[in-house]
């Protein structure tokens, strides 16, 4: 009792709280159960309820009559087996199983003892399989199988406890795993195969469970069920884990890759990509690559490694980060073979030279074949490093297989040196600038004639040169440069055009701007053509274009006609290819530029120009419009502009109709394609219209039908005479059908009916039919119905209007508008409406409109129909009020005198 005394003292000094029995259970088997005596040997164990409680100093808290009965039977069975010398051992199998089921979660050691007492492995396996799937249950199962196999591999016949039970469980499991992998268990015979199978299965489940728990701890939102079932998701998850800087996570990714046959090469490649993009310092990236031995695995697929590095790693590296580029090419050198290895080695050698001499150099830009090496080198060149770089750049790989010449470096430095003047040293005179040019003679001597020409262009033709160096100084430098080129026996020529220089003195700012651009071309024919085209693209007229072309050198001479055609071709090509071959002025669209260009063509033809035929221009337009790959909307726009400025043939007009119709149909009926033959005749158009009307089910499609009638030429006259064939009636009935009493749809009906009537394409019979259709809409279609009816001179149709209005008890502003009221007056229907609710709004409208003709018509209609009081009242309200009209009697007397 001596060792128990401190526990008693602690318990007496502490306030006791009742413990929730539910919290003491281990039903989910998340903890290892043990007797309270052994609790200090484990981390957060479950204290068994089978023994006494040391906290409350109470008897066992677990009350399970079934378990107590099983344990009692077990004791009796063991005693019986002892007395019978094992003859009755079979009778206690059921007792052992039931006892093990109840004990395992409470006291793991005791439960394992009971399982090992079972002679049949399947009996123990059934008990273990019934346990909740947790890391504890899986490890118990694995340990059970390991003990069974270990004791068979190493039988113990001596007195005392077998060593297998004295070793740590993990050591026993590891030893058995090695034996299973090596095949040592095969000598035990078939009776151990269930144990081997159980061990292997449990080993895999333990690994899965532990890795699953590791994934959950990462908090990466991994769906474990999908991870185990979906191979693609599994690979993506593993590769996603490789995108980490934590060693533990990377180890987990590698372990998962090995287990689930995910390519270790892909895992290492993904991790390397992440290292380069993670923002780590280059030295740390280098250390991690070495520590994780990434190169060994990645070098197994050298071609794939080179491709992936070029596609995913190199684009993310700053071209000025020479240290990181050096690491990049060092990895390529150590992981590739043949030409790739040699090229990478060349990069490594060059970058080592450049690191100290040209910090800030954009090495990636320097490697691009289409880049200007002068622009790339110029910012980093100094008087101290120009010689070093001139030697180093000879080994630049790439650039079409050729390195850079030292001449290129000297040219870049001379350009920079010429303009980099100290603030206190400003050149003012022509002589000062010429002396500055001569000061660059040392570098000029080291240039080839081609680079010398580039140097001169930068001095005299660039924006900087034109703004800083006087014109006379540039001319003198040009003469000296030409002399140098002749001395070098160069075939390169520099075009000096005195007219071009003089053009810069023009009073017209536009001419001065084009002269500046002309000078910067250096006489290059393509660049000169671009300047000429820019005149038209920027809104210049033919006169301005002719002035610019007048200064072109003889070898680049061209005509305004050629420039117009060339500009048209390039502009139309942008629609065809979608690529911007020419830059458009800011704020101007392709359509507006085409409109201006064709206007110039029209002006040229109007003034009698003979070197450019209208048909030549039309052929270019037709070629574009016949290209099915060009968007239909774009082709319609081009045709519309061409129709505005050029004389289209009947075939061209037919093409215009086809294109416009196709645009409308494609927008309203996706998938429908219009063929030219469907518009070739009145019958064909009628058939197309009938087909489209039959498939019309939305307001947008109904409006499109009206649009088509406006685009098309008139149908044959007989088509309009019959209600069954009249296209307008067909379309308007369809509009009414799909829009019902929607105001927007009714407005479309009114406008279209008015247009068709004015063209004589909607007969009285058809109007009456349309009115009948609108009457079917009820009150919502009343206003539109009345307006359409009043288009007809037929009194019967008018009577329908009057009847509809007379039936109203009151009217609202939605029932009429000024247009309807004016129609009522003009059709002589004022008198029938005197007794209707619409008469008041009619009078108000006449008074507010102050139209004397309309008032006179209304007064006349009222007086003739025997409504003198209404006529007099209307007349009084629409004129000034003299004394004779101040009272109703005087007004009536005056009215009679008027009549």
C-alpha positions in Angstrom: 0.0 0.0 0.0 3.0 2.4 0.3 3.0 3.3 -3.5 -0.8 3.8 -3.4 -0.7 6.3 -0.5 0.3 9.4 -2.7 -2.7 8.7 -5.0 -5.0 8.6 -2.0 -3.7 11.9 -0.7 -4.1 13.6 -4.1 -7.6 12.3 -4.5 -8.6 13.5 -1.0 -7.2 17.0 -1.8 -9.0 17.4 -5.2 -12.5 18.3 -5.8 -14.2 15.3 -7.5 -16.3 15.8 -10.6 -18.6 13.2 -12.0 -17.2 11.8 -15.3 -19.4 11.3 -18.3 -19.4 7.5 -18.8 -19.7 8.1 -22.6 -16.4 9.9 -22.6 -14.7 6.9 -20.9 -15.8 4.4 -23.5 -13.6 3.4 -26.4 -16.3 2.3 -28.8 -14.6 4.0 -31.8 -11.3 2.3 -31.0 -9.3 5.5 -31.4 -7.1 4.8 -28.4 -5.2 1.8 -27.0 -6.9 0.4 -23.9 -4.9 -0.6 -20.9 -5.2 -1.3 -17.2 -4.8 1.9 -15.1 -1.6 0.5 -13.6 0.1 0.7 -17.0 -1.3 4.1 -18.1 2.0 5.9 -17.7 3.6 3.8 -20.3 1.4 5.1 -23.1 0.4 8.5 -24.6 -3.2 9.4 -24.0 -4.4 5.8 -23.5 -7.9 4.6 -22.8 -8.1 3.5 -19.1 -9.8 0.2 -19.1 -13.2 -0.1 -17.3 -12.5 -3.7 -16.5 -10.2 -2.8 -13.6 -10.6 -0.6 -10.6 -10.5 3.2 -11.0 -7.5 4.9 -9.5 -9.1 8.3 -9.8 -12.2 7.5 -7.8 -10.8 4.5 -6.0 -13.9 2.6 -7.1 -14.6 -0.9 -8.4 -14.7 -1.5 -12.2 -17.0 1.0 -14.0 -17.8 -1.2 -17.0 -21.0 -3.1 -16.5 -21.5 -5.8 -19.1 -23.2 -8.9 -17.9 -22.4 -10.7 -21.2 -18.7 -9.9 -20.9 -18.6 -10.8 -17.2 -20.3 -14.1 -18.1 -17.9 -14.8 -20.9 -14.9 -14.1 -18.7 -16.4 -16.4 -16.0 -16.9 -19.2 -18.5 -13.4 -18.6 -19.7 -12.0 -19.1 -16.2 -14.0 -22.3 -15.8 -13.0 -23.6 -19.2 -9.3 -22.9 -18.5 -9.7 -24.8 -15.1 -11.4 -27.6 -16.9 -8.8 -27.8 -19.5 -6.1 -27.9 -16.9 -7.8 -30.7 -15.0 -8.4 -32.7 -18.2 -5.0 -32.1 -19.5 -6.3 -30.4 -22.6 -8.8 -33.0 -23.6 -11.8 -30.5 -23.4 -10.0 -27.5 -24.9 -12.3 -27.3 -28.0 -15.2 -26.4 -25.9 -13.8 -23.0 -24.9 -13.4 -21.7 -28.5 -16.7 -19.7 -28.5 -15.9 -18.4 -25.0 -12.5 -17.1 -26.2 -14.0 -15.4 -29.2 -16.7 -13.6 -27.2 -14.3 -12.6 -24.5 -11.9 -11.2 -27.1 -14.6 -9.2 -28.7 -15.5 -7.5 -25.4 -12.0 -7.1 -24.1 -10.0 -5.7 -27.1 -11.2 -2.2 -26.9 -10.8 -2.0 -23.1 -7.5 -3.9 -22.6 -5.5 -4.4 -25.7 -2.9 -6.6 -24.2 -5.5 -8.9 -22.7 -7.5 -9.0 -25.9 -4.4 -9.9 -27.9 -3.7 -12.7 -25.5 -7.1 -14.1 -26.1 -6.7 -13.9 -29.8 -3.4 -15.7 -29.7 -5.1 -18.4 -27.7 -7.4 -19.2 -30.6 -6.1 -22.2 -32.6 -7.7 -21.1 -35.9 -6.5 -18.0 -37.7 -9.8 -17.4 -39.3 -11.5 -17.1 -35.9 -9.1 -14.4 -34.8 -9.4 -12.7 -38.2 -13.2 -12.5 -37.9 -12.9 -10.8 -34.5 -10.3 -8.3 -35.9 -12.4 -7.6 -39.0 -15.4 -6.6 -36.9 -13.4 -3.8 -35.2 -13.8 -0.2 -36.4 -11.3 0.8 -39.1 -8.7 2.9 -37.2 -5.0 3.1 -37.0 -5.1 1.2 -33.7 -7.2 -1.7 -35.1 -5.0 -2.0 -38.2 -1.8 -2.0 -36.2 -3.2 -4.6 -33.8 -4.2 -6.8 -36.7 -0.7 -6.4 -38.3 1.0 -7.2 -34.9 -1.2 -10.3 -34.4 -0.2 -11.7 -37.8 3.5 -10.7 -37.2 3.6 -12.6 -33.8 2.0 -15.7 -35.3 4.5 -15.7 -38.2 7.5 -14.8 -36.0 6.8 -17.6 -33.5 6.5 -20.1 -36.4 9.7 -18.8 -38.0 11.6 -18.8 -34.7 9.9 -21.5 -32.4 10.8 -21.1 -28.7 10.9 -24.4 -26.7 12.8 -23.2 -23.7 11.3 -22.3 -20.4 10.3 -18.6 -20.0 8.8 -16.0 -22.1 9.6 -16.2 -25.9 11.7 -13.2 -27.1 9.1 -12.3 -29.7 7.0 -10.9 -26.8 9.8 -8.9 -25.4 10.8 -7.0 -28.6 9.0 -3.7 -29.5 6.1 -4.4 -31.9 7.6 -2.4 -34.7 10.8 -4.5 -34.6 8.7 -7.7 -34.8 6.7 -6.3 -37.7 9.8 -5.2 -39.6 11.4 -8.6 -39.2 8.4 -10.4 -40.4 8.0 -8.0 -43.3 11.6 -8.7 -44.4 10.9 -12.4 -44.1 7.7 -12.2 -46.2 9.5 -10.1 -48.9 12.4 -12.5 -49.1 10.1 -15.6 -49.3 11.3 -17.1 -46.1 7.7 -17.9 -45.0 7.3 -20.3 -47.9 9.1 -23.0 -45.9 6.4 -22.9 -43.3 3.9 -24.6 -45.6 0.4 -23.8 -46.8 -1.1 -23.5 -43.3 0.7 -20.2 -42.8 -0.6 -18.7 -46.1 -3.7 -17.1 -44.5 -1.3 -15.4 -42.0 1.0 -14.2 -44.8 -2.1 -12.9 -46.7 -3.4 -11.2 -43.6 -0.1 -9.6 -42.9 0.4 -8.3 -46.4 -3.2 -6.9 -46.7 -3.0 -5.2 -43.3 0.5 -3.8 -44.2 -1.0 -2.1 -47.2 -4.0 -0.9 -45.3 -1.7 0.6 -42.6 0.3 2.4 -45.2 -2.8 3.7 -46.9 -4.3 4.8 -43.6 -1.1 6.6 -42.4 -0.7 8.3 -45.7 -4.3 9.3 -45.7 -3.9 10.8 -42.3 -0.9 12.6 -43.5 -2.9 14.1 -46.4 -5.6 15.2 -44.0 -3.1 16.9 -41.7 -1.9 18.9 -44.7 -5.3 20.4 -45.0 -5.1 20.2 -48.8 -8.7 19.2 -49.2 -7.9 15.8 -50.7 -11.0 13.6 -51.3 -9.7 10.3 -50.0 -12.5 8.2 -51.6 -11.8 9.8 -55.0 -8.1 9.5 -54.4 -8.3 5.7 -54.0 -10.7 5.3 -57.0 -9.7 7.8 -59.6 -6.3 7.3 -61.2 -6.2 10.7 -62.8 -7.1 12.5 -59.6 -4.5 10.4 -57.7 -1.8 11.5 -60.1 -2.8 15.1 -60.0 -2.8 14.9 -56.2 0.6 13.4 -55.9 2.1 15.9 -58.4 0.3 18.7 -56.5 2.0 17.6 -53.3 5.3 17.8 -55.1 4.8 21.5 -55.5 6.1 22.2 -52.0 9.1 23.5 -50.1 8.6 21.2 -47.1 10.7 18.1 -46.9 8.0 16.1 -45.1 5.4 16.8 -47.8 7.8 16.0 -50.6 8.7 12.7 -48.9 5.0 11.9 -48.7 4.6 12.7 -52.5 7.5 10.4 -53.3 6.1 7.6 -51.1 2.6 7.9 -52.7 4.2 7.9 -56.2 6.0 4.7 -55.5 2.9 3.1 -54.0 0.5 4.1 -56.7 2.8 3.8 -59.7 2.9 7.5 -60.4 6.0 8.5 -62.4 8.8 9.5 -60.1 10.2 11.5 -63.0 7.1 13.6 -63.1 7.2 14.1 -59.4 10.8 15.3 -59.5 10.1 17.5 -62.5 7.1 19.1 -60.8 9.1 19.8 -57.7 12.0 21.3 -59.8 9.5 23.6 -61.6 8.1 24.7 -58.3 11.6 25.5 -56.9 12.3 27.8 -59.8 9.0 29.6 -59.5 8.8 29.7 -55.7 10.8 32.9 -55.2 13.7 31.2 -53.5 17.1 32.6 -53.9 19.1 30.9 -56.6 21.7 29.5 -54.2 19.0 27.9 -52.1 17.4 26.3 -55.2 20.8 25.0 -56.1 21.3 23.4 -52.6 17.8 21.8 -52.6 18.4 20.3 -56.1 21.6 18.8 -54.8 20.2 17.6 -51.5 17.2 15.9 -53.1 19.3 14.5 -55.9 16.8 15.5 -58.5 19.2 15.4 -61.4 19.8 11.6 -61.1 16.1 10.8 -61.8 15.5 13.6 -64.3 18.5 12.6 -66.4 16.8 9.3 -67.2 14.7 11.1 -69.8 17.0 13.8 -71.2 14.9 14.8 -74.2 11.8 15.1 -72.1 13.8 17.0 -69.5 15.1 19.5 -72.1 11.6 20.0 -73.5 9.9 20.6 -70.1 12.6 23.0 -69.0 12.3 25.0 -72.1 8.5 25.1 -72.0 7.8 25.6 -68.3 10.9 26.8 -66.5 12.8 29.0 -68.9 9.8 31.3 -69.6 9.5 32.1 -65.9 13.1 33.2 -65.5 13.9 36.8 -65.8 16.3 37.3 -68.7 18.4 39.6 -66.6 18.8 37.1 -63.8 22.1 35.7 -65.0 22.7 33.6 -61.9 19.4 31.7 -62.2 20.0 31.2 -66.0 23.4 29.8 -65.1 21.7 27.3 -62.8 19.2 26.5 -65.5 21.8 25.7 -68.1 24.0 23.9 -65.6 21.1 21.5 -64.9 20.6 21.0 -68.6 24.3 20.3 -69.1 24.3 17.6 -66.4 21.1 15.9 -67.5 21.4 15.9 -71.3 23.6 14.4 -74.0 25.0 15.2 -77.4 24.2 18.5 -79.0 21.9 19.6 -76.2 24.7 19.1 -73.7 27.2 21.0 -75.8 24.9 23.9 -76.3 24.1 24.0 -72.6 27.8 24.0 -71.9 28.3 26.9 -74.2 25.6 28.9 -72.3 27.3 28.0 -69.0 30.7 29.2 -70.2 29.3 32.5 -71.6 27.1 33.2 -68.6 30.1 32.8 -66.3 31.8 35.5 -68.3 28.8 37.8 -68.4 27.9 37.6 -64.7 30.7 39.9 -63.7 31.0 42.1 -66.8 27.3 42.7 -67.9 25.0 42.8 -65.0 21.5 43.8 -66.2 21.9 42.2 -69.6 18.7 40.6 -70.9 20.3 37.3 -71.9 17.1 35.7 -73.1 16.4 38.6 -75.4 19.9 38.4 -76.7 19.3 34.8 -77.8 16.1 35.5 -79.8 16.9 35.5 -83.5 14.4 38.2 -84.3 15.7 40.6 -81.6 17.9 43.6 -82.3 21.2 42.8 -80.5 22.2 46.5 -80.6 19.1 47.4 -78.5 19.8 44.5 -76.1 23.5 45.3 -75.6 23.4 49.1 -75.5 22.0 49.6 -72.0 24.7 47.5 -70.3 27.7 48.6 -72.3 30.4 50.8 -70.7 33.8 51.9 -71.7 35.2 49.3 -69.3 33.3 46.2 -70.5 33.0 46.8 -74.2 36.2 44.9 -75.0 35.3 42.0 -72.8 31.8 41.7 -74.2 33.1 42.0 -77.8 35.1 38.8 -77.2 32.4 37.0 -75.2 29.5 37.4 -77.5 31.2 35.4 -80.3 30.1 32.3 -78.4 26.5 33.2 -78.0 24.5 30.1 -79.0 21.3 30.2 -81.0 20.4 33.2 -83.2 20.0 30.9 -86.3 23.1 29.0 -85.5 25.5 32.0 -85.7 27.0 33.9 -82.8 27.4 37.7 -82.6 30.3 39.5 -84.1 32.5 41.9 -82.0 31.5 44.5 -84.6 27.9 44.4 -83.2 29.1 45.2 -79.7 31.3 48.1 -80.9 28.3 49.4 -82.9 26.0 49.3 -79.9 28.6 51.0 -77.7 29.4 53.7 -80.3 25.6 54.5 -80.6 25.4 54.9 -76.8 28.6 56.7 -76.4 27.7 59.3 -79.1 24.6 60.5 -77.3 25.7 59.9 -73.6 27.1 63.4 -72.9 27.8 64.9 -69.5 25.2 67.4 -68.4 27.7 70.1 -68.3 29.0 69.4 -71.8 26.2 70.4 -74.3 26.9 70.4 -78.0 25.6 73.5 -79.6 27.2 73.9 -83.1 27.4 71.7 -86.2 31.1 71.5 -85.7 30.6 70.2 -82.1 28.5 67.3 -83.4 30.9 66.5 -86.2 33.8 66.4 -83.7 31.6 64.1 -81.5 31.2 61.8 -84.5 35.0 61.8 -85.1 35.5 60.8 -81.4 33.8 57.5 -82.2 36.3 56.8 -85.0 38.1 54.2 -82.8 35.0 52.1 -82.5 34.0 52.8 -86.2 37.3 51.2 -87.3 36.3 47.9 -85.6 32.9 47.7 -87.3 32.0 46.0 -90.5 30.5 48.2 -93.2 27.0 46.8 -92.3 27.3 47.8 -88.6 28.8 51.1 -89.6 25.7 51.8 -91.6 23.5 50.9 -88.6 25.6 53.2 -86.5 25.1 56.0 -89.0 21.3 55.4 -89.1 21.0 55.7 -85.4 22.9 59.0 -85.5 21.0 60.7 -88.4 17.7 58.8 -88.9 16.5 57.9 -85.4 14.0 59.9 -83.3 16.9 60.8 -81.0 19.2 61.9 -83.8 16.5 63.9 -85.5 15.6 65.7 -82.3 19.1 66.4 -81.1 21.5 66.6 -84.0 21.1 69.6 -86.5 20.2 68.7 -90.1 23.5 70.1 -91.4 25.6 68.0 -88.9 23.7 64.9 -89.9 24.3 65.6 -93.6 28.1 66.1 -92.9 28.2 62.8 -90.9 26.5 61.0 -93.8 29.1 62.2 -96.3 31.9 61.1 -94.0 30.3 57.7 -93.4 29.9 57.2 -97.2 33.5 57.9 -97.6 34.4 55.3 -94.9 32.1 52.7 -96.6 33.8 53.3 -100.0 37.2 52.9 -98.3 36.0 49.6 -96.9 34.9 48.6 -100.4 31.4 47.9 -99.1 28.4 47.1 -101.3 26.1 48.7 -98.8 24.8 52.1 -100.0 23.1 54.8 -98.1 20.6 56.9 -100.0 20.8 60.6 -99.5 17.9 62.4 -101.1 18.2 66.2 -100.8 14.5 66.6 -101.5 13.8 64.4 -98.5 15.9 66.6 -96.3 14.2 69.8 -97.6 10.8 68.3 -97.0 11.5 68.6 -93.3 11.4 72.4 -93.7 7.8 72.4 -95.0 5.1 74.6 -93.3 2.6 71.7 -93.2 3.1 69.7 -90.0 1.8 66.6 -91.7 4.5 66.8 -94.4 7.2 67.4 -91.7 6.0 64.3 -89.9 6.1 62.2 -93.1 9.5 63.6 -94.0 10.8 62.5 -90.5 9.5 59.0 -91.1 10.9 59.1 -94.7 14.3 59.9 -93.3 14.2 57.1 -90.8 13.6 54.5 -93.5 17.2 54.9 -94.7 16.0 54.3 -98.3 14.6 50.8 -97.5 11.9 50.1 -100.1 9.6 48.2 -97.8 9.7 50.9 -95.1 9.1 53.6 -97.8 6.0 51.7 -98.9 4.8 51.6 -95.3 5.2 55.4 -95.0 3.2 55.9 -98.2 0.4 53.6 -97.1 0.3 55.4 -93.7 -0.8 58.6 -95.5 -4.0 56.9 -96.6 -4.5 55.0 -93.4 -4.3 58.1 -91.3 -6.9 60.0 -93.4 -4.6 61.8 -95.9 -6.0 62.6 -99.3 -4.5 62.0 -102.7 -2.9 65.4 -102.9 -0.9 64.8 -99.7 0.1 61.3 -100.9 1.4 62.7 -104.2 3.6 65.2 -102.3 5.1 62.5 -100.2 5.7 60.2 -103.1 7.5 63.1 -105.0 10.5 62.8 -102.7 10.9 59.0 -103.0 14.3 57.9 -104.5 14.3 56.5 -108.0 14.9 52.9 -107.0 11.8 53.0 -104.8 9.6 55.2 -107.0 5.9 54.3 -107.1 2.6 55.8 -108.0 -0.5 56.8 -106.0 -2.5 54.1 -107.9 -0.1 51.4 -106.7 -0.2 52.7 -103.1 -4.0 52.7 -103.1 -4.2 49.1 -104.4 -1.5 48.0 -102.0 -3.1 49.6 -99.0 -6.5 48.1 -100.0 -5.0 44.6 -100.2 -3.3 44.9 -96.8 -6.4 46.2 -95.2 -8.6 43.5 -96.6 -6.0 40.9 -95.6 -6.5 41.9 -92.0 -10.1 40.8 -92.2 -9.1 37.6 -94.0 -6.3 36.5 -91.6 -7.2 38.3 -88.4 -3.5 39.4 -88.1 -2.7 43.0 -87.9 -0.3 43.4 -90.8 -0.5 47.2 -90.5 -1.1 49.4 -87.5 -4.3 51.5 -87.7 -4.4 55.0 -86.3 -5.7 55.3 -82.8 -9.5 55.7 -82.7 -10.0 54.5 -86.3 -11.6 51.1 -87.2 -11.0 49.0 -90.2 -14.4 49.9 -91.6 -13.7 53.7 -91.2 -10.3 53.3 -92.9 -11.8 51.3 -95.7 -14.5 54.0 -96.2 -11.9 56.7 -96.5 -9.7 54.6 -98.9 -12.6 53.8 -101.2 -13.6 57.5 -101.1 -10.2 58.3 -102.4 -10.6 55.7 -105.2 -14.0 57.3 -106.0 -12.5 60.8 -106.1 -9.7 59.5 -108.3 -12.1 58.0 -110.8 -14.4 61.1 -110.8 -11.4 63.3 -111.6 -10.7 61.1 -114.7 -7.9 58.9 -113.4 -7.1 56.2 -115.9 -4.3 54.1 -114.3 -6.5 52.4 -111.8 -9.7 50.7 -113.0 -12.8 50.4 -110.7 -13.1 46.8 -111.7 -9.6 46.1 -110.2 -10.8 47.4 -106.8 -14.0 45.5 -107.0 -12.2 42.3 -107.7 -10.3 42.7 -104.4 -13.6 43.3 -102.6 -15.3 40.3 -104.3 -12.4 38.0 -103.4 -12.8 38.9 -99.7 -16.6 38.5 -99.7 -16.3 35.1 -101.4 -14.0 33.8 -98.6 -16.2 31.6 -96.3 -13.5 31.8 -93.6 -14.1 35.5 -93.1 -16.8 36.4 -90.6 -20.1 37.0 -92.3 -20.6 40.3 -90.4 -17.2 41.6 -91.7 -18.1 40.7 -95.3 -21.4 42.5 -95.0 -19.6 45.6 -93.7 -17.1 45.6 -96.5 -19.9 45.2 -99.1 -21.9 48.0 -97.6 -18.9 50.4 -97.8 -18.1 49.3 -101.4 -21.8 49.9 -102.4 -21.5 53.4 -101.0 -18.5 54.4 -103.2 -18.3 52.1 -106.2 -20.7 51.2 -109.0 -21.7 47.6 -108.3 -23.0 45.3 -111.0 -26.2 43.4 -110.7 -24.2 40.3 -109.6 -22.5 42.4 -107.0 -25.9 43.7 -105.7 -27.2 40.2 -105.6 -24.1 39.2 -103.6 -24.8 42.2 -101.2 -28.4 40.9 -100.7 -27.2 37.4 -100.1 -24.6 38.5 -97.6 -27.0 40.8 -95.7 -29.7 38.2 -95.7 -27.2 35.6 -94.4 -26.2 37.9 -91.6 -29.8 38.5 -90.5 -30.7 34.8 -90.8 -27.6 33.7 -89.0 -28.3 36.1 -86.1 -32.0 35.1 -85.7 -31.9 31.4 -86.8 -28.6 29.9 -85.8 -27.5 27.1 -88.1 -29.6 28.3 -91.0 -27.5 29.0 -94.1 -28.8 31.1 -97.1 -27.8 30.0 -100.6 -27.6 32.5 -103.5 -30.3 30.6 -105.4 -32.8 31.2 -102.5 -32.8 34.9 -103.4 -32.5 34.6 -107.2 -36.2 35.1 -107.9 -39.4 36.3 -106.4 -40.7 32.7 -106.0 -37.5 31.6 -104.3 -37.6 34.5 -101.8 -41.2 33.8 -101.1 -40.4 30.1 -100.4 -37.5 31.2 -98.1 -39.8 33.6 -96.3 -42.5 31.0 -95.7 -39.9 28.5 -94.4 -38.4 31.1 -91.9 -41.9 32.2 -90.8 -42.8 28.6 -90.1 -39.8 28.3 -87.7 -40.3 31.7 -86.1 -41.1 31.5 -82.4 -39.6 34.6 -80.8 -40.0 38.4 -81.1 -36.4 38.7 -82.3 -37.1 36.3 -85.2 -40.3 38.1 -86.0 -38.5 41.4 -86.3 -35.9 39.7 -88.4 -38.6 38.8 -90.9 -39.6 42.4 -91.2 -35.9 43.3 -91.7 -35.6 40.8 -94.5 -38.6 42.4 -96.4 -36.8 45.7 -96.2 -33.6 44.3 -97.5 -35.1 42.4 -100.5 -36.3 43.9 -103.8 -40.1 43.9 -104.3 -41.9 40.6 -105.1 -43.9 40.1 -108.2 -47.1 42.2 -108.3 -49.4 39.3 -108.1 -47.9 38.2 -104.8 -49.3 41.3 -103.1 -52.9 40.9 -104.4 -53.8 37.8 -102.5 -54.1 37.4 -98.7 -52.6 33.9 -99.0 -49.4 35.0 -100.8 -48.9 38.6 -99.6 -45.5 38.5 -97.8 -46.3 41.6 -95.6 -49.5 40.0 -94.3 -47.7 36.7 -93.6 -44.9 38.5 -91.7 -47.2 40.9 -89.7 -49.5 38.1 -88.7 -46.5 36.2 -87.4 -45.3 39.2 -85.5 -48.7 39.5 -83.9 -48.7 35.8 -83.1 -45.4 35.8 -81.2 -45.5 39.2 -79.6 -49.3 39.4 -78.8 -50.1 42.8 -77.2 -46.5 43.7 -76.3 -46.1 47.4 -77.1 -42.7 46.9 -78.8 -44.1 44.2 -81.1 -47.2 46.3 -81.9 -45.0 49.2 -82.8 -43.2 47.0 -85.3 -46.5 46.0 -86.8 -47.7 49.6 -87.2 -44.4 50.8 -88.8 -44.2 47.9 -91.1 -47.9 48.1 -92.1 -47.5 51.9 -92.8 -44.4 51.2 -94.9 -46.1 48.4 -96.9 -49.2 50.6 -97.5 -47.2 53.5 -98.7 -45.4 51.2 -101.2 -48.8 49.9 -102.4 -47.9 46.4 -101.2 -50.7 45.9 -98.7 -54.1 45.9 -100.4 -57.4 46.9 -98.7 -58.4 43.3 -98.4 -55.1 42.4 -96.7 -55.5 45.5 -94.4 -58.9 44.3 -93.3 -57.5 40.9 -92.6 -54.7 42.4 -90.5 -57.2 44.5 -88.6 -59.2 41.4 -87.8 -56.1 39.8 -86.4 -55.3 42.8 -84.2 -58.9 42.9 -83.0 -58.4 39.5 -81.6 -55.8 40.9 -79.1 -58.6 42.9 -77.3 -57.9 46.1 -75.4 -54.1 45.6 -75.5 -54.1 45.8 -79.3 -56.8 48.6 -79.7 -54.5 51.5 -80.5 -52.5 49.6 -83.1 -55.7 48.1 -84.6 -57.2 51.5 -85.0 -54.1 53.0 -86.6 -53.8 50.2 -89.1 -57.5 50.3 -89.9 -57.3 54.0 -90.6 -54.8 53.3 -93.4 -57.6 51.8 -95.3 -60.2 54.0 -97.1 -62.9 51.3 -96.6 -65.8 52.6 -94.4 -66.5 49.1 -93.3 -63.0 48.9 -91.8 -63.5 52.4 -90.2 -66.8 51.2 -88.7 -64.8 48.5 -86.8 -62.7 51.2 -85.3 -65.7 53.2 -84.1 -67.3 50.2 -82.7 -64.2 49.2 -80.8 -63.9 52.7 -79.3 -67.6 53.1 -78.5 -67.5 49.9 -76.5 -65.0 51.5 -74.1 -66.4 52.9 -70.8 -63.2 54.9 -70.2 -59.9 55.4 -72.0 -56.3 55.6 -70.8 -53.2 57.1 -72.4 -52.3 53.6 -73.6 -55.4 53.5 -75.8 -54.4 56.3 -78.1 -51.6 58.6 -79.2 -51.3 61.8 -81.3 -50.8 59.8 -84.5 -54.1 58.0 -84.0 -56.0 61.1 -83.2 -54.7 62.9 -86.3 -55.8 59.9 -88.4 -59.3 60.1 -86.9 -59.6 63.7 -88.0 -58.1 63.2 -91.4 -60.5 60.2 -92.1 -63.6 62.2 -91.0 -64.4 60.2 -87.9 -64.7 63.0 -85.4 -68.5 63.0 -85.3 -69.0 59.3 -84.5 -66.7 59.7 -81.5 -68.5 62.6 -79.9 -70.4 60.3 -77.5 -67.3 58.2 -76.7 -64.7 58.6 -73.9 -62.1 59.3 -76.6 -63.7 62.6 -77.7 -62.3 64.5 -74.7 -58.6 63.5 -75.4 -59.3 64.3 -79.1 -60.3 67.8 -78.3 -57.4 68.3 -75.9 -55.0 67.1 -78.6 -56.4 69.5 -81.2 -56.1 72.4 -78.7 -52.6 71.6 -77.7 -51.3 70.8 -81.3 -52.6 74.2 -82.5 -53.0 72.9 -86.0 -55.6 75.2 -87.7 -56.2 72.8 -90.6 -57.0 69.9 -88.3 -59.2 72.1 -86.1 -61.0 73.4 -89.2 -61.6 69.9 -90.4 -63.0 68.8 -87.0 -65.3 71.8 -86.7 -66.6 71.3 -90.2 -67.3 67.6 -89.5 -69.1 68.4 -86.2 -71.2 71.2 -87.8 -72.2 69.1 -90.8 -73.3 66.2 -88.5 -75.5 68.5 -86.4 -73.3 69.2 -83.5 -73.1 73.0 -83.4 -72.4 73.3 -79.7 -69.4 70.9 -79.9 -68.2 72.7 -83.0 -68.4 76.1 -81.4 -66.8 74.9 -78.2 -63.9 73.5 -80.2 -63.5 76.7 -82.2 -63.5 78.8 -79.0 -60.8 76.7 -77.3 -58.5 76.8 -80.3 -58.7 80.6 -81.1 -58.2 83.8 -79.1 -61.4 84.9 -77.2 -62.8 88.2 -78.5 -65.9 89.8 -76.8 -68.3 88.0 -79.0 -67.1 84.7 -77.6 -66.9 85.4 -74.0 -70.3 83.8 -73.2 -71.8 80.6 -74.6 -74.8 82.5 -76.1 -72.5 85.0 -77.8 -70.3 82.2 -79.1 -73.3 80.4 -80.5 -74.6 83.6 -82.2 -71.2 84.2 -83.7 -70.9 80.6 -84.8 -74.2 80.9 -86.6 -73.0 84.1 -88.3 -69.9 82.3 -89.5 -71.9 79.6 -91.0 
